[in-house]
């Protein structure tokens, strides 16, 4: 039987088939510990900010407040150890923290892809495990890379309103964040000395001034990042850093408008709540329209009544509510998807409704809000004591001087000072004030 021959023996002019599991397959002259460490440092700072603001978002939702869309971990486990009563002042705090969470997360996508490109030879190391210590490190890398993909993918999917999660997004994203954070902490602890040494090996200012003709591979390393047989450079490290930074800046420009509003909203082409807004008083974003939620004009017509329950019960028509003292507050709606809008809302203070129900401030524990809508887990919401008692929290009847439109919650909706948008229940049908 004839022995198999190499392709180069059959046809000397053909290049042997390249194998990604061999180090000679990876030939970029830019890869090396220094470049990987620079990208990793940017990711470490950015991901820490994203993680912290994500925990703050979870505190703002405060799972004990109820609702099927919230996780119950802090009642049963240790992951909610940090929870605190989310403040109602300043009213823009959640708008800021969640905006940072989403915007920084999106801007880090090009950095994450570049970081993965810089270490891709390590992902093809063969054999994959040669010792128990390496097995532990490889397992942490699996959790690190897998966790990064999971967190970024679920976050972007949620921002785009593509609800394909087998479980609630918030719980899955929350648990995934802790798994990823744990893997990242292990990776940082293992690689800290290597990163410090690599960063000290070259000066960033020098690399940013290096021309293409002067671009050289990094010295051979023990980590398998530097190509043993590099190709001639076609880009400088300055160019690569500029490409990644420019990509992050472009993503930021094309999304930030949905968070800060104003003229920049027109540039938010990648954001579902960006684009051009109309000039009417109620031309501002909504997550779900009345038609989507199955709300009809008949349900919100003259026969609509608000059921107010406390130590005594009331049934109030919209005319009854308009006859009560009215207050106007300029408050934002800020949603977990990162978009926000600030409008002038007019209505009845929630604490005044609690007083009408016979629940004084000293006895108030919480408020349970019910909507005409059903399904999707957003037909109810619970409000904490400080949210109800804040004088800026309203049962809004009008916005920007005009009656609420049906899509914006007519005949009445809740507007809570510094609360997540999902707590600002639309089409309110009942409010129960608990003692």
C-alpha positions in Angstrom: 0.0 0.0 0.0 1.3 3.4 -0.9 2.1 5.8 1.9 0.1 9.1 1.8 2.2 12.0 0.5 2.2 15.6 1.5 0.4 18.0 -0.9 3.8 19.7 -1.6 5.2 16.4 -2.7 2.3 15.9 -5.2 2.6 19.4 -6.5 5.6 21.4 -5.3 3.9 24.7 -6.4 1.0 24.3 -4.0 1.1 25.7 -0.5 0.6 23.0 2.1 -2.8 23.2 3.8 -2.6 25.4 6.9 -3.9 24.0 10.2 -5.3 26.5 12.8 -4.1 24.2 15.6 -0.5 24.8 14.6 1.2 28.0 15.7 2.5 28.7 12.2 -1.1 29.3 11.0 -1.3 32.6 12.9 1.0 35.1 11.2 -0.1 38.6 12.2 2.9 40.7 13.2 0.8 42.8 15.5 -0.3 40.1 18.0 1.6 39.9 21.2 1.3 40.3 25.0 1.5 44.2 24.8 -1.4 44.6 22.4 -3.5 42.1 24.2 -2.8 43.7 27.6 -3.7 47.2 26.2 -7.1 45.9 24.9 -7.6 43.9 28.1 -7.0 46.9 30.3 -9.6 48.9 28.4 -12.1 46.0 28.7 -11.3 45.7 32.4 -12.1 49.3 33.1 -15.2 49.4 30.9 -16.6 46.1 32.0 -16.2 47.0 35.7 -18.3 50.2 35.0 -20.9 48.1 33.1 -21.1 45.5 35.9 -21.5 48.2 38.7 -24.2 50.1 36.8 -25.9 46.8 36.1 -26.0 46.0 39.8 -27.4 49.5 40.4 -30.1 48.8 37.8 -31.0 45.6 39.7 -31.3 47.6 42.9 -33.6 50.1 41.1 -35.8 47.3 40.1 -35.6 45.9 43.6 -36.9 42.4 43.2 -39.0 42.4 46.4 -41.2 44.9 44.8 -42.8 42.0 42.9 -44.0 41.5 39.4 -43.3 38.4 37.3 -40.5 40.1 35.4 -38.3 40.4 38.5 -36.0 37.7 40.0 -36.4 36.6 43.6 -32.7 35.8 44.3 -32.1 38.3 47.0 -34.9 36.8 49.1 -33.4 33.3 48.9 -29.7 33.6 48.1 -26.6 35.7 48.5 -26.5 37.6 45.2 -28.7 40.3 46.5 -26.4 41.2 49.4 -25.8 44.7 48.2 -29.4 45.7 47.7 -30.5 49.0 49.2 -33.6 51.2 49.0 -33.3 52.9 45.7 -33.6 56.7 46.1 -36.1 59.0 44.4 -33.6 61.9 44.1 -32.0 63.0 41.9 -34.8 62.2 39.5 -32.2 61.6 36.7 -30.1 59.1 38.5 -31.5 55.9 36.9 -31.5 57.7 33.5 -27.7 58.3 34.1 -26.7 54.8 35.4 -28.7 52.8 32.9 -27.6 55.1 30.1 -24.0 54.5 31.0 -24.6 50.7 31.4 -26.1 50.4 27.8 -23.8 52.9 26.0 -20.5 51.7 27.5 -21.6 48.1 26.9 -22.3 48.8 23.2 -19.1 50.8 22.8 -17.1 47.9 24.2 -18.2 45.5 21.4 -15.4 46.5 19.0 -12.9 46.3 21.8 -14.1 42.8 22.8 -13.9 41.6 19.2 -10.4 43.0 18.9 -9.4 41.4 22.2 -10.7 38.0 21.0 -8.8 38.4 17.7 -5.6 39.2 19.6 -5.8 35.9 21.6 -7.4 33.6 19.1 -4.2 31.5 18.7 -4.7 30.6 22.4 -8.2 29.3 21.7 -6.7 26.8 19.2 -3.9 25.5 21.5 -3.4 21.8 21.0 -3.5 19.7 23.0 -6.0 21.8 24.9 -5.0 20.5 28.3 -1.5 19.3 29.5 -1.8 19.7 33.3 -4.4 20.1 36.0 -3.4 23.8 36.4 -3.9 24.4 32.7 -7.2 22.6 32.9 -8.4 25.1 35.5 -7.2 28.0 33.5 -8.9 26.7 30.3 -12.1 26.2 32.2 -12.0 29.8 33.4 -11.4 31.0 29.9 -14.4 29.0 28.7 -16.6 30.8 31.3 -14.9 34.1 30.5 -15.4 34.0 26.7 -18.8 32.2 26.9 -19.9 34.6 29.6 -18.8 37.6 27.5 -20.7 36.4 24.5 -23.8 35.6 26.6 -23.9 39.0 28.3 -23.3 41.1 25.2 -25.6 39.0 23.1 -28.5 39.0 25.6 -28.0 42.7 26.3 -28.1 43.7 22.6 -31.1 41.4 21.9 -33.0 43.0 24.7 -32.1 46.5 23.5 -33.6 45.6 20.1 -36.8 44.2 21.7 -36.2 40.7 20.4 -37.7 38.7 23.3 -36.5 35.2 22.6 -35.4 34.3 26.1 -36.6 31.0 27.5 -36.6 32.7 30.9 -36.9 36.3 32.0 -34.2 38.5 30.5 -33.4 40.3 33.7 -32.8 37.1 35.7 -30.7 35.5 33.0 -28.7 38.7 32.5 -28.2 39.0 36.2 -27.0 35.5 36.8 -24.8 35.6 33.7 -23.2 38.8 34.9 -22.1 37.1 38.2 -20.7 34.1 36.3 -18.8 36.3 33.9 -17.5 38.6 36.7 -16.2 35.5 38.6 -14.4 34.2 35.6 -13.0 37.7 34.9 -11.7 38.0 38.5 -9.9 34.6 38.2 -8.4 35.6 34.8 -7.2 38.9 36.2 -5.6 37.2 39.2 -3.8 34.7 37.0 -2.7 37.1 34.4 -2.0 40.3 36.4 1.8 39.9 36.5 2.0 39.1 32.8 -0.1 42.1 32.0 1.9 44.5 34.1 5.2 43.2 32.6 3.8 43.5 29.0 2.5 47.0 29.5 5.9 48.1 30.8 7.7 46.5 27.8 6.5 49.3 25.5 5.3 52.8 25.7 1.9 53.6 24.3 3.1 57.0 23.1 6.0 55.4 21.2 3.6 52.8 19.5 1.2 55.6 18.5 4.1 57.3 16.7 5.6 54.2 15.0 5.3 54.2 11.2 4.4 51.1 9.1 7.9 50.6 7.9 9.1 50.6 11.5 6.5 48.2 12.8 8.1 45.1 14.2 6.6 42.0 15.9 6.9 41.8 19.6 9.7 39.6 21.0 9.0 35.8 21.2 6.9 35.0 24.2 5.9 31.9 26.2 2.2 32.5 25.8 1.7 31.6 22.2 0.5 35.1 21.1 3.6 36.2 19.0 3.6 34.6 15.6 6.7 32.4 15.1 6.7 33.2 11.4 5.0 36.6 11.0 4.0 38.1 7.7 5.1 41.7 6.8 2.9 44.2 8.5 0.1 45.9 6.5 -1.1 48.0 9.5 0.5 49.6 12.4 -0.6 49.0 16.0 -1.6 52.7 15.9 -3.9 51.9 13.0 -5.4 48.9 14.8 -6.0 50.9 18.0 -7.5 53.8 15.9 -9.7 51.3 14.1 -11.0 49.8 17.3 -11.4 53.2 19.0 -13.1 54.6 15.9 -15.6 51.7 15.8 -16.4 52.3 19.5 -16.9 56.0 18.9 -19.1 55.3 15.9 -21.3 52.9 17.9 -21.6 55.5 20.6 -22.5 58.3 18.2 -25.2 56.1 16.6 -26.8 55.2 19.9 -26.3 58.0 22.5 -29.1 60.1 21.1 -31.8 57.8 22.5 -30.4 58.3 26.0 -29.7 62.1 26.1 -32.4 63.1 23.6 -32.3 66.5 21.8 -30.8 66.9 18.3 -28.6 63.9 18.8 -31.7 61.6 18.8 -31.7 62.0 15.0 -28.3 60.3 14.9 -29.3 57.3 17.0 -29.7 55.1 13.9 -28.8 51.9 15.6 -31.2 52.5 18.5 -34.9 51.5 18.2 -35.9 54.6 20.1 -33.8 57.0 18.2 -34.4 58.7 14.9 -36.6 61.8 14.1 -39.3 62.8 16.5 -42.4 64.7 15.5 -43.5 68.1 16.7 -46.7 67.1 18.5 -46.9 67.3 22.3 -47.0 63.5 22.6 -44.3 62.7 20.0 -41.9 60.9 22.2 -41.0 57.2 22.5 -43.2 54.4 23.8 -42.1 50.8 24.3 -45.4 49.2 23.6 -48.4 50.8 22.0 -52.0 50.4 23.1 -52.8 48.2 20.1 -49.9 45.9 21.0 -51.1 45.5 24.5 -54.7 45.0 23.4 -56.0 48.3 25.0 -59.1 49.6 23.3 -60.9 52.9 23.4 -63.9 51.3 24.9 -61.9 50.2 28.0 -60.7 53.7 28.6 -63.9 55.5 27.8 -66.4 57.3 30.0 -67.1 54.1 32.0 -63.5 53.8 33.1 -62.9 54.0 36.9 -59.8 53.9 39.0 -60.2 51.6 42.0 -58.3 53.0 44.9 -58.0 50.6 47.8 -56.6 51.2 51.3 -58.4 51.3 54.6 -61.3 52.4 52.5 -62.1 51.9 48.9 -62.9 54.5 46.2 -64.0 54.4 42.6 -62.8 57.6 40.8 -63.6 58.7 37.3 -61.2 60.7 35.3 -63.3 63.8 36.1 -62.9 63.0 39.8 -59.2 62.8 39.4 -59.0 66.1 37.5 -61.0 67.8 40.3 -58.2 66.9 42.8 -55.2 69.2 43.3 -53.0 68.9 40.2 -49.2 69.2 40.1 -46.8 69.4 37.2 -43.4 67.8 37.4 -40.6 67.5 34.8 -39.6 63.8 35.0 -37.8 61.3 32.8 -38.9 57.9 31.7 -35.8 55.8 31.5 -36.0 52.2 30.4 -33.7 49.3 30.9 -33.0 49.3 27.1 -31.1 52.5 27.6 -33.5 55.0 26.0 -35.0 57.9 28.0 -37.2 60.9 27.5 -38.0 63.9 29.7 -41.4 65.4 29.7 -43.7 67.7 31.8 -46.3 65.5 33.5 -49.4 66.8 35.3 -51.6 64.8 37.7 -52.4 63.8 41.2 -49.7 63.0 43.8 -49.6 59.4 44.7 -49.4 60.3 48.4 -52.6 62.3 48.1 -54.3 59.2 46.7 -53.0 57.1 49.6 -54.4 59.7 52.0 -57.8 59.5 50.2 -57.7 55.7 50.7 -57.2 56.3 54.5 -53.5 55.3 54.6 -51.4 58.1 56.2 -47.8 58.5 55.4 -46.7 57.0 58.8 -48.5 53.7 58.0 -47.8 53.4 54.3 -45.7 50.3 53.3 -46.0 50.0 49.5 -48.4 50.4 46.7 -49.6 47.8 44.2 -50.5 49.1 40.8 -52.7 47.2 38.2 -53.1 48.0 34.6 -55.8 47.3 32.0 -53.2 45.4 30.0 -52.8 41.7 30.5 -49.9 39.4 29.8 -46.2 39.9 29.2 -45.5 40.3 32.9 -45.9 44.0 32.9 -49.6 44.4 33.9 -48.7 45.0 37.5 -46.0 46.9 39.5 -45.2 47.5 43.1 -43.9 50.8 44.4 -41.8 51.3 47.5 -42.7 53.6 50.3 -40.3 56.4 49.3 -41.6 56.2 45.7 -45.2 56.8 46.8 -44.4 59.5 49.3 -42.1 61.5 47.0 -44.1 64.6 46.1 -42.9 64.3 42.5 -44.4 60.9 42.0 -47.7 61.3 40.1 -50.7 59.5 38.7 -50.3 61.5 35.5 -53.4 62.6 33.5 -51.8 65.0 31.1 -48.4 65.5 29.5 -46.9 68.7 28.1 -50.2 70.4 28.8 -52.3 68.0 26.8 -54.3 64.9 27.7 -52.4 61.7 27.6 -52.8 59.8 24.3 -53.9 56.2 24.4 -50.3 55.0 23.6 -49.0 57.0 26.4 -51.4 55.6 29.0 -54.7 57.4 28.8 -56.7 57.7 30.9 -54.0 57.6 33.7 -50.5 56.4 34.2 -48.0 56.3 37.0 -44.8 58.5 36.8 -42.4 57.7 39.6 -39.4 59.9 40.5 -36.2 58.1 39.5 -37.8 54.8 38.8 -37.2 52.4 36.0 -39.6 52.9 33.1 -41.4 49.6 33.7 -42.6 51.0 37.1 -44.4 53.8 35.3 -47.5 51.7 34.6 -49.8 52.8 31.8 -53.6 52.4 31.6 -53.9 52.2 35.4 -57.1 50.4 36.6 -56.4 50.0 40.3 -54.0 51.1 43.1 -53.8 49.3 46.4 -52.0 51.1 49.2 -50.6 48.7 51.8 -50.0 49.3 55.4 
